[in-house]
Amino acid sequence: MLRPGPFILALFGGVIGSRTAEACATCACGDPTLTVMGAEQPFEGRLRLSFGFDLRSESVGTTRVITTEEQRLSLGVSYAVWDWLQVALTVPLARRQVTGVDLSRDTVYNLGDLDLRARAILWRDRIFAPTHLLGLTAGLELPTTPRAVRDDGTPAPIEAQVGTASFDPLVGLSYAFFADPFSFYASSTVLVPTRGRFDLLAGPAWLNTVTAQLQPWTEVAFRLGLDARLDGVAREGDQPDNDTGGFITFLSPEVVVSPVMDLIVRAAVRLPIIDRLNGDHDEGPMVTLGVAYDL
């Protein structure tokens, strides 16, 4: 069993130990809408830290089933270099437990693949408190996950690896609409993986999100979204994995709360409502908890 190393613990502690707030983000952007990480209105100098926790599971096979349970902590930071350009880094830390067809069990604690992104505002209807924002996102997932090994020194199965250890570029468009107490957010992103250090080539992915938000009170908002994903078939070595790829859609109800100024707390559930994944592959519901703080 792998344990978190000193690097992971130091990284986690360093982010938690960041300085306290110095300004009000709502005043700076001129809009009281509560926004989750990635959907915020950028203004020059806006710095946001985030902590996200995801709980998910999946199974592959029918009579010979491989099950995966994962708990993932994502540490994020975003910074608006100018009022039209925002950069963000996400560091994933995960615990993954895989039960094989022979009931053998691999439990891995590991660093995942870092996610580096930049979002440029292509158009807004006005500088202060805009109603419409159109953005272009470009990014790269970096091959930072170490290979997980068993106690006897042999590599853990590919299903137990926390990341693909590959350079994966992505590009996407996003649109946000703000009209207090209503807001709307939509994004469409294409991810094109490359072959990684584990000799795994994940399939290309098309990721789409549409979310509507109602904020009846200053401190509370309710969101309802659809998250759709279309994946290509992955290849391990030269062989295609017929239990990968396909289409799936999640219904995502969410509650967003701001208990104090500049602090956002969110809780969401992602429920699979359309499952057209290839082969014998099922994904279960996902629970997401998150905190974002503007400095």
C-alpha positions as a printed Julia matrix, in Angstrom:
295×3 Matrix{Float64}:
   0.0     0.0     0.0
   1.37    3.41   -0.94
   1.33    6.14    1.7
   1.33    9.91    1.09
   4.9    11.1     0.8
   6.49   14.18    2.38
   5.97   16.16   -0.85
   2.2    15.62   -0.76
   1.89   16.5     2.91
   4.04   19.6     2.52
   2.04   20.75   -0.5
  -1.26   20.3     1.33
   0.0    22.13    4.38
   1.47   24.95    2.33
  -1.79   25.73    0.59
  -3.8    25.58    3.81
  -1.34   27.94    5.45
  -1.89   30.75    2.91
  -2.51   34.3     4.08
  -5.85   35.76    5.11
  -8.21   37.88    3.0
  -7.37   41.46    2.16
 -10.21   42.58   -0.14
 -13.79   41.95   -1.18
 -14.01   40.14   -4.54
 -17.69   41.05   -4.98
 -16.87   44.76   -4.81
 -14.02   44.39   -7.3
 -16.06   42.6    -9.96
 -19.29   44.51   -9.28
 -21.55   41.45   -9.23
 -22.95   39.68   -6.12
 -23.38   36.31   -7.84
 -21.84   33.39   -5.95
 -19.47   31.63   -8.36
 -17.67   28.31   -8.08
 -14.04   27.79   -9.08
 -13.6    28.29  -12.84
 -16.79   30.34  -13.35
 -15.77   33.49  -11.46
 -15.59   36.92  -13.06
 -11.94   37.87  -13.49
 -10.59   41.24  -12.45
  -6.91   42.13  -12.4
  -5.2    40.67   -9.34
  -8.01   38.32   -8.29
  -6.46   35.38   -6.43
  -8.61   32.4    -5.48
  -7.7    29.24   -3.59
  -9.9    26.15   -3.73
 -10.21   22.75   -2.1
 -12.4    20.08   -3.7
 -13.22   16.57   -2.56
 -14.76   14.0    -4.92
 -16.09   10.57   -4.04
 -16.8     8.21   -6.95
 -16.96    4.56   -7.97
 -17.16    2.47  -11.14
 -17.29   -1.17  -12.19
 -16.16   -3.0   -15.32
 -17.33   -6.47  -16.34
 -20.32   -8.69  -15.56
 -19.37  -12.15  -14.29
 -15.74  -11.04  -13.76
 -16.13   -7.58  -12.26
 -13.37   -5.08  -11.47
 -14.57   -2.34   -9.09
 -12.87    0.97   -8.39
 -13.53    3.34   -5.5
 -11.78    6.69   -5.44
 -11.58    9.65   -3.08
  -9.85   12.64   -4.67
  -8.73   15.92   -3.1
  -8.06   18.72   -5.58
  -6.04   21.74   -4.45
  -6.43   24.69   -6.79
  -5.2    28.23   -7.23
  -6.25   30.76   -9.87
  -4.93   34.24  -10.56
  -6.17   36.95  -12.91
  -3.04   38.43  -14.48
  -5.19   41.07  -16.19
  -8.94   41.6   -16.31
  -9.05   39.46  -19.48
  -6.56   36.68  -18.64
  -6.76   34.16  -15.8
  -4.39   31.25  -15.08
  -5.12   28.27  -12.83
  -3.34   25.24  -11.45
  -5.01   22.17   -9.92
  -3.09   19.57   -7.91
  -4.97   16.26   -7.41
  -4.25   13.89   -4.53
  -6.12   10.59   -4.52
  -6.81    7.37   -2.72
  -7.88    4.64   -5.14
  -8.91    1.11   -4.22
  -9.34   -1.52   -6.92
 -10.83   -4.96   -6.34
  -9.89   -7.42   -9.07
 -11.8   -10.35  -10.53
  -9.94  -12.67   -8.13
 -10.99  -10.42   -5.19
  -7.41   -9.19   -4.79
  -7.27   -5.59   -3.59
  -4.88   -2.75   -4.42
  -5.04    0.45   -2.39
  -3.03    3.41   -3.68
  -2.36    6.86   -2.24
  -0.78    9.07   -4.87
  -0.32   12.39   -6.57
  -2.3    12.7    -9.81
  -1.57   14.59  -13.04
  -1.36   18.38  -12.53
  -3.83   20.47  -14.52
  -2.61   23.85  -15.84
  -5.09   26.16  -17.6
  -5.46   29.7   -18.92
  -8.76   31.43  -19.65
  -8.93   34.5   -21.88
 -12.05   36.67  -22.05
 -12.85   37.07  -25.73
 -15.85   39.37  -25.23
 -17.84   41.04  -22.49
 -20.66   43.54  -22.81
 -19.05   45.95  -20.31
 -15.98   46.16  -18.12
 -17.61   46.55  -14.71
 -20.34   44.08  -13.64
 -20.73   42.47  -17.11
 -23.86   40.52  -17.97
 -22.22   38.4   -20.68
 -18.78   36.77  -20.68
 -17.37   34.69  -23.53
 -14.11   32.91  -22.77
 -11.5    30.7   -24.42
  -9.72   28.1   -22.29
  -6.49   26.31  -23.15
  -4.67   23.92  -20.9
  -2.37   20.98  -20.39
  -2.49   18.01  -18.03
   1.05   17.18  -16.95
   2.47   13.64  -16.38
   3.25   14.1   -12.68
   1.68   10.96  -11.21
   4.28    8.41  -10.05
   3.78    4.76  -10.94
   2.08    2.98   -8.04
   3.7    -0.3    -6.99
   2.66   -3.13   -4.7
   4.43   -4.07   -1.5
   6.48   -6.67   -3.39
   7.77   -4.03   -5.81
   5.68   -5.08   -8.82
   3.63   -2.39  -10.62
   0.02   -2.03   -9.53
  -2.53   -2.7   -12.32
  -3.38    0.12  -14.69
  -6.82    0.47  -13.04
  -5.09    1.42   -9.77
  -2.98    4.21  -11.28
  -4.26    7.63  -10.21
  -3.4     9.33  -13.53
  -2.34    8.48  -17.07
   1.15   10.08  -16.71
   0.78   11.77  -20.11
   0.81   15.23  -21.67
  -2.85   15.93  -22.46
  -3.67   19.26  -24.15
  -7.19   20.7   -24.02
  -9.08   23.63  -25.47
 -12.59   24.9   -24.87
 -15.12   27.72  -24.98
 -17.24   29.01  -22.1
 -20.15   31.43  -21.76
 -21.47   33.01  -18.57
 -24.6    35.13  -18.06
 -25.21   37.19  -14.92
 -28.56   38.8   -14.07
 -28.97   38.74  -10.29
 -30.62   36.58   -8.91
 -30.23   34.37  -12.02
 -27.06   33.22  -13.75
 -26.1    30.68  -16.38
 -22.86   28.95  -17.29
 -21.97   26.68  -20.23
 -18.68   25.22  -21.41
 -17.49   22.82  -24.07
 -13.97   21.35  -23.93
 -11.99   18.92  -26.07
  -9.2    16.89  -24.45
  -6.7    15.03  -26.66
  -4.52   12.65  -24.6
  -1.1    11.41  -25.67
   0.52    8.1   -24.77
   1.89    8.22  -21.25
   4.63    6.54  -19.23
   2.36    3.59  -18.41
   1.98    2.79  -22.15
  -1.67    3.84  -21.93
  -3.3     5.99  -24.57
  -6.61    7.3   -23.26
  -9.28    8.14  -25.81
 -10.03   11.74  -26.79
 -12.8    13.31  -24.72
 -15.48   15.95  -25.4
 -16.71   17.47  -22.13
 -19.81   19.67  -21.91
 -21.43   21.48  -18.98
 -24.63   23.53  -18.77
 -25.61   24.99  -15.39
 -28.41   27.34  -14.29
 -28.25   29.11  -10.93
 -30.84   30.83   -8.75
 -29.61   32.96   -5.85
 -32.64   33.92   -3.72
 -30.45   35.25   -0.89
 -27.09   36.97   -0.79
 -25.46   34.03    1.0
 -27.18   31.07   -0.7
 -27.53   29.86   -4.3
 -28.98   26.74   -5.9
 -27.54   25.28   -9.09
 -28.77   22.59  -11.45
 -26.55   21.32  -14.22
 -26.04   18.71  -16.9
 -22.54   17.3   -17.44
 -22.08   15.26  -20.6
 -18.94   13.37  -21.67
 -18.12   11.61  -24.93
 -14.97    9.45  -24.75
 -13.0     7.57  -27.35
 -11.71    4.04  -26.79
  -8.48    3.76  -24.79
  -5.56    1.57  -25.85
  -3.21   -0.26  -23.49
  -0.12   -1.05  -25.52
  -1.4    -1.91  -28.99
  -4.69   -3.38  -27.77
  -7.97   -1.43  -27.58
  -9.9    -1.67  -24.31
 -13.46   -2.47  -25.34
 -14.8    -1.47  -21.91
 -13.75    2.16  -22.38
 -15.25    5.03  -24.31
 -18.85    5.94  -24.98
 -21.28    8.6   -23.81
 -22.59    9.46  -20.35
 -24.62   12.36  -18.92
 -24.94   13.39  -15.28
 -27.62   15.5   -13.6
 -25.9    17.73  -11.05
 -27.9    19.5    -8.31
 -25.76   21.76   -6.14
 -25.96   24.16   -3.2
 -23.55   27.09   -2.86
 -23.22   29.01    0.41
 -21.13   32.01    1.45
 -21.01   32.0     5.28
 -18.54   34.91    5.41
 -17.22   37.43    2.89
 -15.06   35.93    0.11
 -15.62   32.32    1.25
 -17.64   29.96   -0.98
 -18.74   26.5     0.16
 -20.41   24.08   -2.24
 -21.95   20.61   -2.14
 -23.06   18.72   -5.24
 -24.21   15.29   -6.37
 -23.69   14.0    -9.91
 -26.26   11.39  -10.87
 -25.82    9.35  -14.11
 -29.07    9.69  -16.07
 -27.95    8.65  -19.58
 -25.43    5.79  -19.76
 -24.2     4.73  -23.2
 -20.71    3.66  -22.19
 -19.06    0.92  -24.23
 -18.9    -2.67  -23.03
 -19.7    -3.62  -19.43
 -18.78   -0.32  -17.82
 -20.88    1.43  -15.2
 -20.15    4.66  -13.33
 -21.9     5.38  -10.05
 -23.05    8.69   -8.56
 -20.39   11.21   -7.54
 -20.4    13.4    -4.43
 -18.48   16.69   -4.57
 -17.64   19.04   -1.71
 -15.67   22.22   -2.26
 -14.39   25.44   -0.71
 -13.1    28.52   -2.53
 -11.58   31.6    -0.93
 -10.7    34.92   -2.54
  -7.57   36.67   -1.25
